[in-house]
Amino acid sequence: MNARLDRFGRLLVPKRLRQRLGLETGVHLHLEARDGVLVVTPVYPSSLLEVDDGLLVFGGEFHGDPEDIMKEVRVGRLDGLQSHEEPC
């Protein structure tokens, strides 16, 4: 199967090959030159959660303000609790 680089250096992987390999939009690819051959390998992230001293810890990259995110989580939990309260 052949492909061609466009003028921006992008390579389009044909749909049949993407489907056969299970490659989905947004997957990260590792590129390596080996003996004059381009080797493309999908990179799947490992679990972002790790157990550290018995606690589940987020080990990924954090985006945004942690305090804002925690506020959103708390509001969502409170809303969920209030919707489960029985009327008096």
N, C-alpha and C positions, 0 to 999 in steps of 0.2 A: 504494500500500500504506500503510495507516495503522498507527500504534502509539500507546500511551498511557504516560504517566509514572505510576509508582506513587507512593504517599504518601512514599516516601523519595527521590524524584527519579530513580529508575532507569528506563531505557528498555530494553525488551526488543526486540531486533532479531529479526524473524520468521525461523524456521529456513530457509525457502526463500531468503530474501535473504542470510542468512549463507553458505549453501552456494554461491549464485551468485557472491558476492564473495570466497569463499575465506577468510572470517573464522572463526578457530578460538578456542576458549575461551582466555582469558588475553591475547589480543591487545590492545595498547595503542591507544587512539583519541585523536586530536587533535580537540578541539571548538573551533569558531570561529563567531562570529556575523558573517554577511556580508549586508548589506542586509536585515536582519530575518529572515534564514534561518539555521537551524542547519546548519552544514556539518560532517560527521563524516568524518574521514580516518584510515585505519589507519596506524599508525607501526610500521615494521619496523626493528629495530635494525641498524645497520651492523655490519660484522665487528668482533668484539672483539679481533682480532689485527691488529697493525700491524707493518710492517717499519721498524725504526729503526737506521740505520747497519749494515745487513746482518743484524741480529738480529730474530727474531720476538718481539714484545713484547705482553703482554696490556694492552689499553687500556680494559677495562671496569671496573665497580665491584666491588671485592673484598668478600666477605662471610665473616666468620669470622676466625680467627687464622691468619695465613699460615704460621707455624711448624708448627702442628698439621696443616695441609693438606699441607705439604711432607713431614712425617713419614709421613703416610698414603700419599703417592705413593711415597716411598722403600721403605716396607714392601711395598707392592704390587709394585714392581719387583724387590725381592730375592726375594719369594715366587715370582715368575715365573721368575727366573733359576734358583732352586733346583729348581723343578719340571722344568727342561729339562736339568739335569745328568745325565750318564750314570753309573750305578752302577759302582763299581770292582770 
